[in-house]
Amino acid sequence: MIERPVALLGPEPLLTGDPLAYRRHAMHSGDRHWPQTNCYADLWIEILHALGTEPAAAFGFTVAQDFEGDQFTFFKPPLDDLEALYGLRVTELALYDDLIGHLEQQIARRRLVLIELDSFYMADTQGVSYRASHGKTTIAVNRLDREGRELDYFHNDGLHRAAGEDFDGLMRLLPGQMRADTLFPYAEMVRLPADLPGDAQLRETALALLARHVLRQPQANPVSAFRAVATAQAQALAERPGEVFHLYAFNTLRQLGANFELLASHLAWLGATLDGLDEAREAALRIAEGAKVAQFHLARAMKQKRFDRFDATLASLAAEHDVVSEALARRFAA
């Protein structure tokens, strides 16, 4: 690896300090229907919060979510939106040598690195995958201390620290982790702006982006498309091991419900200074709540092998989706 300058050795945080003192954003509060959404969207909520700007501005794109046949669109803030709203420039970071060295190079340049690492070594996933199962998830590196074997990182709904053996595992320093055929993880680097926009500018840009995303809404109701295949998929799922249910629910009902709860947050934030968004916001919240109910009905249906209640719940969600789409189409046509 290229020799590290002395400036790279300082373990100073990029955005914020002690993980124990960190306070997550309200969009991750425990009273929400879906306090966690998906690793990438959750990550950006906390990054934007730590930067001192408003994360809700970034989620107008959620109105364009579709059903992809076996899952709802895994919603991720478009990089063009992040640049337009906040001046954040995100590009892929090539990793080809010493992983820690690459991270230190970017930290020294005041760039945030988003990287897919193994949740097996992330203590914040205790009870899910920590020291239990291997899986990739995206984090953002806030502070790295090579000598102290510490990594502070944003993940899911907070700021966390990996130390000691967990640090070694994440950085692939444990025996047997690196082989000649081991692939490097995928990573992106975020160039931070010198200045962030004020509230008025942020609202103006968010409104323009929402109007564009409304035009990108699926022509056919995606919840109706899901309903058309969901019972058959659930019946097949009932014959498989129980853990498959969690994967299916995460990629269908959780992505649907969390997506629309974020849309509701976006519309509520815009609605503080703009009329005509309440109908869509309220219907989006009903989708968020209804998807949680549908997930409960799905779990029960798979045990009882009766799917009529699950199907009825999806029918009501499809009707609410029509309300959201039509209300926003009218608002922006006007």
C-alpha positions in Angstrom: 0.0 0.0 0.0 1.1 3.6 -0.6 2.9 4.9 2.4 0.6 6.8 4.8 1.4 10.4 5.5 1.6 11.4 9.2 -1.8 13.3 8.8 -3.5 10.0 8.3 -2.7 8.7 11.7 -5.0 10.9 13.8 -8.2 9.0 14.8 -10.4 12.1 14.7 -14.1 11.6 13.7 -15.4 13.0 10.5 -18.9 14.0 11.4 -19.6 13.5 15.1 -17.9 12.3 18.3 -18.5 9.6 20.9 -21.0 6.9 19.8 -22.3 6.6 23.4 -23.4 10.3 23.3 -25.0 10.1 19.8 -28.7 10.8 19.5 -30.4 9.2 16.5 -32.8 11.2 14.3 -36.5 11.2 15.0 -37.2 9.2 11.8 -35.7 6.3 13.8 -37.7 6.8 16.9 -39.3 3.7 18.5 -42.9 4.9 18.1 -42.7 4.6 14.3 -44.3 1.6 12.5 -40.9 0.7 11.0 -38.1 2.2 13.2 -35.6 0.6 10.8 -36.1 0.4 7.1 -33.1 -1.0 5.1 -29.4 -0.6 5.8 -28.8 1.9 3.0 -31.7 4.2 3.6 -31.2 4.1 7.4 -27.6 4.9 6.9 -28.3 8.1 5.0 -30.9 9.3 7.6 -28.2 9.3 10.2 -25.4 10.7 8.0 -27.6 13.6 7.0 -28.6 14.1 10.7 -25.0 14.1 11.8 -24.2 16.7 9.1 -26.8 18.9 10.6 -29.3 18.9 7.8 -32.8 17.4 7.3 -33.0 13.8 6.2 -36.7 13.9 5.4 -36.0 16.1 2.4 -34.3 13.1 0.6 -37.2 10.7 0.5 -39.5 12.0 -2.3 -38.2 9.3 -4.5 -40.1 6.7 -2.5 -43.3 7.6 -4.4 -41.9 5.7 -7.4 -41.5 2.3 -5.6 -42.6 -0.7 -7.7 -43.2 -4.4 -7.3 -40.5 -6.4 -9.0 -42.2 -9.8 -9.1 -40.6 -11.3 -6.0 -39.9 -8.1 -4.0 -40.7 -4.5 -3.7 -38.0 -2.1 -4.9 -35.2 -1.9 -2.4 -35.4 1.9 -2.0 -32.1 3.8 -1.9 -31.8 7.6 -2.1 -30.7 8.4 -5.7 -27.2 9.8 -5.8 -28.4 12.6 -8.1 -30.9 13.6 -5.5 -28.3 13.7 -2.7 -26.1 16.0 -4.8 -29.0 18.3 -5.9 -30.3 18.6 -2.3 -27.2 18.7 -0.2 -24.2 19.0 -2.5 -23.0 15.5 -1.6 -21.1 13.8 -4.4 -21.0 10.0 -4.1 -18.8 7.9 -6.4 -17.6 4.3 -6.3 -14.3 3.8 -4.4 -12.0 1.2 -5.9 -10.4 -1.0 -3.3 -7.3 -2.9 -4.6 -4.7 -2.9 -1.8 -4.6 -2.6 2.0 -8.2 -2.0 3.1 -7.4 0.1 6.2 -5.0 2.2 4.1 -7.7 3.0 1.6 -10.0 4.1 4.4 -7.4 6.2 6.0 -6.6 7.9 2.7 -10.2 9.0 2.3 -10.7 10.0 5.9 -7.6 12.3 5.6 -9.4 14.0 2.7 -12.5 14.5 4.7 -14.4 12.0 2.7 -16.9 9.6 4.1 -16.6 6.0 3.0 -19.7 3.8 2.7 -18.6 0.1 2.6 -20.3 -3.3 2.7 -18.9 -5.4 5.6 -19.8 -8.5 7.5 -22.4 -7.9 10.2 -21.0 -11.0 12.1 -18.5 -8.6 13.7 -21.0 -5.7 14.4 -22.1 -5.7 18.0 -25.1 -3.5 17.2 -26.7 -6.5 15.4 -26.7 -8.4 18.7 -29.6 -10.9 18.6 -29.8 -10.9 14.8 -26.4 -11.7 13.2 -23.6 -10.6 15.6 -21.4 -13.7 16.1 -24.3 -15.8 14.8 -24.4 -15.5 11.0 -22.5 -13.8 8.2 -24.2 -11.2 6.0 -23.2 -8.1 4.1 -24.5 -4.7 5.3 -23.5 -1.1 4.5 -21.9 1.1 7.0 -20.3 4.6 6.9 -16.9 5.0 8.5 -16.8 8.0 10.9 -13.5 7.3 12.7 -10.8 4.7 12.3 -7.9 4.1 14.7 -5.5 1.5 13.3 -3.3 1.4 16.3 -6.1 1.4 18.9 -8.1 -1.2 16.8 -11.2 0.9 16.8 -13.8 1.7 14.1 -16.7 4.1 14.7 -19.4 3.7 12.1 -22.9 4.6 11.2 -25.2 1.6 10.7 -28.9 1.2 10.8 -30.3 3.7 13.3 -27.2 4.9 15.1 -23.5 5.4 15.5 -21.5 2.4 16.9 -18.0 1.3 17.7 -16.2 -2.0 16.8 -13.0 -2.7 18.8 -10.5 -5.4 19.3 -11.4 -8.7 17.6 -14.5 -7.1 16.0 -12.3 -4.5 14.4 -9.9 -7.2 13.1 -12.8 -9.2 11.7 -14.3 -6.2 9.9 -11.0 -5.2 8.5 -10.2 -8.8 7.5 -7.2 -9.2 9.7 -8.1 -12.5 11.3 -6.3 -15.7 10.3 -7.8 -17.2 7.1 -9.9 -14.2 6.1 -7.7 -13.1 3.2 -6.9 -15.5 0.4 -5.7 -14.9 -3.1 -9.3 -15.3 -4.4 -10.9 -13.1 -1.7 -13.0 -10.3 -3.2 -12.7 -6.8 -1.9 -16.0 -5.3 -0.6 -18.0 -2.8 -2.5 -17.4 0.8 -1.4 -18.4 4.4 -2.2 -16.8 7.6 -1.1 -18.8 10.8 -0.3 -17.3 14.2 -1.0 -18.7 16.5 1.7 -19.7 20.0 0.7 -18.1 23.1 2.1 -21.6 24.5 2.9 -25.0 22.9 3.3 -28.2 24.6 1.9 -30.5 26.6 4.1 -34.1 25.4 4.8 -35.7 27.5 2.0 -33.3 26.2 -0.7 -33.7 22.6 0.6 -37.5 22.8 0.4 -37.4 24.3 -3.1 -35.1 21.6 -4.4 -37.1 18.8 -2.6 -40.3 20.0 -4.1 -38.9 20.0 -7.6 -37.5 16.5 -7.1 -40.8 15.2 -5.7 -42.7 16.6 -8.7 -40.3 14.7 -11.0 -40.7 11.5 -9.0 -44.5 11.7 -9.1 -44.2 11.5 -12.9 -42.2 8.3 -12.4 -44.9 6.5 -10.4 -45.6 3.0 -11.7 -48.5 3.0 -14.2 -50.0 -0.1 -12.6 -50.6 -0.3 -8.9 -47.7 -2.2 -7.4 -49.6 -3.4 -4.4 -52.2 -4.9 -6.7 -49.4 -6.6 -8.6 -48.1 -8.0 -5.3 -51.5 -9.2 -4.2 -52.0 -11.1 -7.5 -49.1 -13.4 -6.6 -48.7 -13.1 -2.9 -51.0 -15.9 -1.8 -49.3 -18.4 -4.1 -45.9 -17.2 -3.0 -47.0 -17.5 0.7 -48.4 -21.0 0.1 -45.0 -22.2 -1.3 -43.2 -20.4 1.5 -45.2 -22.3 4.1 -43.5 -25.6 3.0 -40.0 -24.2 3.5 -37.9 -23.6 6.6 -39.1 -20.9 8.9 -36.2 -18.5 8.4 -37.2 -18.1 4.8 -40.3 -16.3 6.0 -38.2 -13.5 7.5 -36.3 -13.0 4.2 -39.5 -12.9 2.3 -41.3 -10.5 4.7 -38.2 -8.2 4.7 -38.1 -7.9 1.0 -41.9 -7.5 0.5 -44.0 -6.1 3.3 -41.2 -4.4 5.2 -39.9 -2.7 2.1 -43.4 -1.6 1.2 -44.4 -0.3 4.7 -41.1 1.3 5.5 -41.0 3.0 2.1 -44.3 4.6 2.6 -43.6 5.7 6.2 -40.6 7.5 4.8 -42.8 9.1 2.1 -45.2 10.2 4.8 -42.3 11.8 6.7 -41.2 13.6 3.5 -44.7 14.9 2.9 -45.1 16.0 6.5 -41.9 18.0 6.3 -42.9 19.6 3.0 -46.4 20.2 4.3 -45.1 22.5 7.1 -44.8 25.2 4.4 -46.9 23.7 1.5 -50.6 22.9 1.2 -52.3 20.0 -0.6 -50.2 17.1 0.7 -52.2 15.9 3.7 -54.4 13.3 1.8 -51.4 11.6 0.4 -49.5 11.7 3.7 -52.3 10.2 5.6 -52.8 7.4 3.1 -49.0 6.7 3.1 -49.1 6.3 6.9 -52.0 3.8 6.5 -49.9 1.8 4.1 -47.1 1.8 6.6 -49.3 0.6 9.4 -51.3 -1.9 7.1 -48.1 -3.5 5.9 -47.2 -4.3 9.5 -50.6 -5.8 10.0 -50.2 -7.8 6.8 -46.9 -9.2 8.0 -48.6 -10.5 11.1 -51.5 -11.9 9.0 -48.9 -13.6 6.7 -47.1 -15.3 9.7 -50.5 -16.6 11.0 -51.7 -17.7 7.5 -48.6 -19.8 7.0 -49.3 -21.7 10.2 -53.0 -22.1 9.6 -52.7 -22.6 5.8 -55.5 -20.0 5.4 -54.7 -16.9 3.4 -58.1 -15.1 3.0 -57.3 -12.5 5.8 -53.9 -11.8 4.4 -55.4 -11.2 0.9 -58.0 -8.9 2.3 -55.4 -6.8 4.0 -53.5 -6.5 0.8 -56.7 -5.4 -1.0 -57.0 -2.5 1.5 -53.3 -1.6 1.0 -53.8 -1.5 -2.8 -56.7 0.9 -2.3 -54.6 3.2 -0.1 -51.9 3.2 -2.8 -54.4 4.5 -5.3 -55.2 7.3 -2.9 -51.5 8.3 -2.6 -50.9 8.2 -6.3 -54.0 10.0 -7.3 -53.7 12.7 -4.6 -50.1 13.5 -5.6 -50.9 13.4 -9.3 -53.7 16.0 -8.7 -51.5 18.2 -6.5 -48.7 18.4 -9.0 -50.9 18.7 -12.0 -52.3 21.8 -10.3 
